């Protein structure tokens, strides 16, 4: 480089000028998009408030689905409704170019909102157990949907700036791990164009609004729900020697399961085995015939998931045998395969492109490198089809910046996702999400052919 500067000073100046021109061009483009999003924000806020105040549970998102379909139709999309349940697919073909899919989830959670906000959800319903429960968008899906519509609007306003096929997907039943499965099973990539890139965002309850967190590689975990029924021979609590106590067997089992993480799986492989529920017996002096355990398993590597499940079956069986139980009273281990969610692996190449686009739009100081988490998201399924399409999901900061700063100073924890008190700074969060997603999509459409 020193040689270049000395021998070819005019060339060096030309390169410097070109770099400055490119930088100014990107800044101008970002400013133009920001102005356009700011102009659209009042109506987007109205949409957000409507969605927030009218949440629907998984598999029940009929009205939400209809609203998303209506919004996309008004923007000029070719819309297919009731796909994979209450899923919505919107397609716009804008010349030759890549196919970019943007996905948002639409279901709420059975939570009674306690944010104290004037716009808080007051919706209730009766669940399968005949209990009255509240419904709340406690995981930010209302932000996701609003950002999706805002991005669709911006891309339609700026159709002259990109070429290709835009595929907007409003997916139901994410919270129960069934929505992506249902849409893919119905033929999402057969009945519609197969995407070249798939992107999504998720609100973060630990990043301030106005900022974004990106992850390369594993971003979210495999999730499995496991039920264990431990059997025994019940009897009187005063005569334990005449029984085989399933409570004691369960206690031994819970402790032994902790060795899966600490002693069986490599310490280089993140994983969690949590016993979240234990139920057995009915009275102080009665030894019951069985105890039920409920577990959640988390991992990134699919092989680790298989190792966890195999170890659980072996450990529970071995402890039962050591307690003297016969073959017909062996524990029953049931893995809820219908609720299994695979890990989300952000394609490193696509993740790098997404990061670069968001940095160009928001500025590098507003783009963080986020750590992977052990939460689950069925977004990962879109990257595991036979087509092996690259996917990337990024975190959209949702915390009021002043509250975030206060929590840093006081050490107080912020309300998490799925909390009844989770209330994102929705105007700034939506504005940031639309800018980040729109710029990312435009850049993906305009990238040189590989």
ChimeraX attribute file (.defattr): number of C-alpha atoms within 10 A of each C-alpha:
attribute: neighborCount
match mode: 1-to-1
recipient: residues
	/A:1	6
	/A:2	7
	/A:3	8
	/A:4	11
	/A:5	12
	/A:6	10
	/A:7	10
	/A:8	11
	/A:9	12
	/A:10	12
	/A:11	12
	/A:12	15
	/A:13	12
	/A:14	11
	/A:15	12
	/A:16	12
	/A:17	12
	/A:18	12
	/A:19	12
	/A:20	12
	/A:21	12
	/A:22	12
	/A:23	13
	/A:24	12
	/A:25	12
	/A:26	14
	/A:27	16
	/A:28	13
	/A:29	15
	/A:30	20
	/A:31	14
	/A:32	12
	/A:33	20
	/A:34	19
	/A:35	13
	/A:36	16
	/A:37	22
	/A:38	17
	/A:39	11
	/A:40	15
	/A:41	18
	/A:42	12
	/A:43	12
	/A:44	22
	/A:45	17
	/A:46	12
	/A:47	20
	/A:48	22
	/A:49	18
	/A:50	16
	/A:51	25
	/A:52	24
	/A:53	17
	/A:54	20
	/A:55	28
	/A:56	28
	/A:57	22
	/A:58	22
	/A:59	18
	/A:60	16
	/A:61	21
	/A:62	17
	/A:63	14
	/A:64	23
	/A:65	23
	/A:66	15
	/A:67	15
	/A:68	25
	/A:69	22
	/A:70	14
	/A:71	19
	/A:72	22
	/A:73	15
	/A:74	10
	/A:75	17
	/A:76	14
	/A:77	21
	/A:78	15
	/A:79	19
	/A:80	15
	/A:81	17
	/A:82	15
	/A:83	20
	/A:84	22
	/A:85	21
	/A:86	25
	/A:87	28
	/A:88	24
	/A:89	24
	/A:90	25
	/A:91	21
	/A:92	20
	/A:93	14
	/A:94	14
	/A:95	11
	/A:96	11
	/A:97	19
	/A:98	21
	/A:99	22
	/A:100	21
	/A:101	23
	/A:102	24
	/A:103	21
	/A:104	25
	/A:105	28
	/A:106	31
	/A:107	33
	/A:108	29
	/A:109	23
	/A:110	23
	/A:111	19
	/A:112	20
	/A:113	22
	/A:114	15
	/A:115	15
	/A:116	11
	/A:117	10
	/A:118	6
	/A:119	11
	/A:120	18
	/A:121	24
	/A:122	15
	/A:123	18
	/A:124	16
	/A:125	14
	/A:126	11
	/A:127	12
	/A:128	7
	/A:129	6
	/A:130	8
	/A:131	9
	/A:132	12
	/A:133	15
	/A:134	22
	/A:135	25
	/A:136	33
	/A:137	31
	/A:138	25
	/A:139	25
	/A:140	26
	/A:141	26
	/A:142	30
	/A:143	32
	/A:144	26
	/A:145	25
	/A:146	26
	/A:147	26
	/A:148	27
	/A:149	21
	/A:150	26
	/A:151	25
	/A:152	26
	/A:153	21
	/A:154	20
	/A:155	21
	/A:156	18
	/A:157	12
	/A:158	14
	/A:159	13
	/A:160	9
	/A:161	12
	/A:162	21
	/A:163	18
	/A:164	19
	/A:165	22
	/A:166	25
	/A:167	24
	/A:168	24
	/A:169	25
	/A:170	26
	/A:171	27
	/A:172	34
	/A:173	26
	/A:174	23
	/A:175	21
	/A:176	18
	/A:177	22
	/A:178	21
	/A:179	27
	/A:180	24
	/A:181	19
	/A:182	19
	/A:183	23
	/A:184	16
	/A:185	12
	/A:186	14
	/A:187	12
	/A:188	20
	/A:189	15
	/A:190	10
	/A:191	8
	/A:192	13
	/A:193	16
	/A:194	18
	/A:195	22
	/A:196	18
	/A:197	20
	/A:198	25
	/A:199	24
	/A:200	20
	/A:201	26
	/A:202	22
	/A:203	26
	/A:204	23
	/A:205	25
	/A:206	17
	/A:207	20
	/A:208	24
	/A:209	28
	/A:210	22
	/A:211	26
	/A:212	31
	/A:213	23
	/A:214	23
	/A:215	24
	/A:216	21
	/A:217	15
	/A:218	21
	/A:219	25
	/A:220	27
	/A:221	29
	/A:222	24
	/A:223	24
	/A:224	22
	/A:225	18
	/A:226	20
	/A:227	17
	/A:228	21
	/A:229	22
	/A:230	25
	/A:231	24
	/A:232	27
	/A:233	16
	/A:234	19
	/A:235	18
	/A:236	14
	/A:237	16
	/A:238	10
	/A:239	11
	/A:240	14
	/A:241	10
	/A:242	12
	/A:243	16
	/A:244	21
	/A:245	23
	/A:246	27
	/A:247	23
	/A:248	14
	/A:249	20
	/A:250	26
	/A:251	12
	/A:252	15
	/A:253	20
	/A:254	19
	/A:255	10
	/A:256	14
	/A:257	18
	/A:258	15
	/A:259	14
	/A:260	19
	/A:261	16
	/A:262	12
	/A:263	9
	/A:264	13
	/A:265	17
	/A:266	12
	/A:267	10
	/A:268	6
	/A:269	11
	/A:270	16
	/A:271	23
	/A:272	18
	/A:273	20
	/A:274	15
	/A:275	18
	/A:276	9
	/A:277	11
	/A:278	16
	/A:279	13
	/A:280	17
	/A:281	16
	/A:282	9
	/A:283	9
	/A:284	8
	/A:285	12
	/A:286	15
	/A:287	25
	/A:288	22
	/A:289	19
	/A:290	21
	/A:291	22
	/A:292	19
	/A:293	19
	/A:294	17
	/A:295	17
	/A:296	16
	/A:297	20
	/A:298	26
	/A:299	27
	/A:300	24
	/A:301	18
	/A:302	13
	/A:303	9
	/A:304	19
	/A:305	22
	/A:306	11
	/A:307	14
	/A:308	22
	/A:309	18
	/A:310	11
	/A:311	17
	/A:312	19
	/A:313	15
	/A:314	10
	/A:315	18
	/A:316	24
	/A:317	21
	/A:318	14
	/A:319	18
	/A:320	24
	/A:321	15
	/A:322	9
	/A:323	15
	/A:324	12
	/A:325	18
	/A:326	10
	/A:327	10
	/A:328	7
	/A:329	18
	/A:330	19
	/A:331	24
	/A:332	15
	/A:333	18
	/A:334	14
	/A:335	16
	/A:336	11
	/A:337	10
	/A:338	12
	/A:339	16
	/A:340	19
	/A:341	26
	/A:342	25
	/A:343	26
	/A:344	27
	/A:345	26
	/A:346	25
	/A:347	20
	/A:348	16
	/A:349	13
	/A:350	19
	/A:351	22
	/A:352	15
	/A:353	16
	/A:354	25
	/A:355	23
	/A:356	17
	/A:357	21
	/A:358	27
	/A:359	19
	/A:360	19
	/A:361	26
	/A:362	21
	/A:363	14
	/A:364	14
	/A:365	9
	/A:366	17
	/A:367	22
	/A:368	17
	/A:369	13
	/A:370	15
	/A:371	12
	/A:372	17
	/A:373	14
	/A:374	19
	/A:375	14
	/A:376	23
	/A:377	23
	/A:378	26
	/A:379	30
	/A:380	25
	/A:381	19
	/A:382	25
	/A:383	19
	/A:384	16
	/A:385	11
	/A:386	7
	/A:387	12
	/A:388	11
	/A:389	15
	/A:390	21
	/A:391	27
	/A:392	30
	/A:393	28
	/A:394	26
	/A:395	24
	/A:396	30
	/A:397	29
	/A:398	31
	/A:399	27
	/A:400	21
	/A:401	17
	/A:402	11
	/A:403	13
	/A:404	19
	/A:405	13
	/A:406	14
	/A:407	13
	/A:408	12
	/A:409	9
	/A:410	8
	/A:411	9
	/A:412	10
	/A:413	11
	/A:414	17
	/A:415	16
	/A:416	15
	/A:417	18
	/A:418	17
	/A:419	20
	/A:420	22
	/A:421	18
	/A:422	22
	/A:423	24
	/A:424	24
	/A:425	18
	/A:426	21
	/A:427	19
	/A:428	20
	/A:429	25
	/A:430	32
	/A:431	23
	/A:432	27
	/A:433	31
	/A:434	26
	/A:435	24
	/A:436	29
	/A:437	27
	/A:438	27
	/A:439	26
	/A:440	22
	/A:441	24
	/A:442	19
	/A:443	18
	/A:444	23
	/A:445	23
	/A:446	15
	/A:447	13
	/A:448	8
	/A:449	7
	/A:450	3
